[in-house]
Amino acid sequence: MGNTSGASGRRVIVTGMPGSGKSTFSKALSAKTGLPVIHLDLHYWKPGWVRPSDHEWRVKQRDLLAGDAWIADGNYHETLDLRLERADTVVVLDTPWWACAGRAFVRGIHRPVGTEMPAGCDDSVIQRVRDEWRMVWVNWRERRKEPERERAIISEQGQHSALHVLSSKRAARAFLDACGSAPS
């Protein structure tokens, strides 16, 4: 794995509201550090968009997080404790709710190039519009409650991890600039 001197450790959680830029940030952090990215959404869904049981999801995450170096990108507050057990760094993308909602709205129309889909999960425009535009409502409705809930879990169970709350693109760039470079 890459040299992760600087702002990032070797087991990094990237979290934030839907549309906060978690996947984009995680890919950029991976490019800087050489750490592999675990996009939790890709592992959560079973074929046909079937949700796993709580037990299945916890077992799957334990397996995914067993390695010594990773970037875990996603929310899933119900299992944040599993990621916090192993993480040495937590990055919270504290993007304003209206920016998250705007990104979800646009994502409903145009899926970003290079977006991976979970195995066996087809993506139709109608489904994407419905799901992403629902995120606009969810972001507005949960704009205070969800970040507070997440921070409480991190405060309670992630005291051993370095916490970085990034509230702007400038802060995200500065964090990435402070990270080590991936090996050539």
Protein Blocks (a to p, Z undefined) as FASTA:
>chain_A
ZZfehjbcfbdcddddehilmmmmmmmmmmmnopacddfklmmpgghiiacdfklmmmmm
mmmmmpmbdcdedehlmlmmmmmmmpcbdcddfbdfklmmmmmmmmmmmgcehiacdehi
acdfklmmmmmmmmmmmmmmmmmmmmmmmmmmmmmmmmmpccdddfbfklmmmmmmmpcc
ddZZ
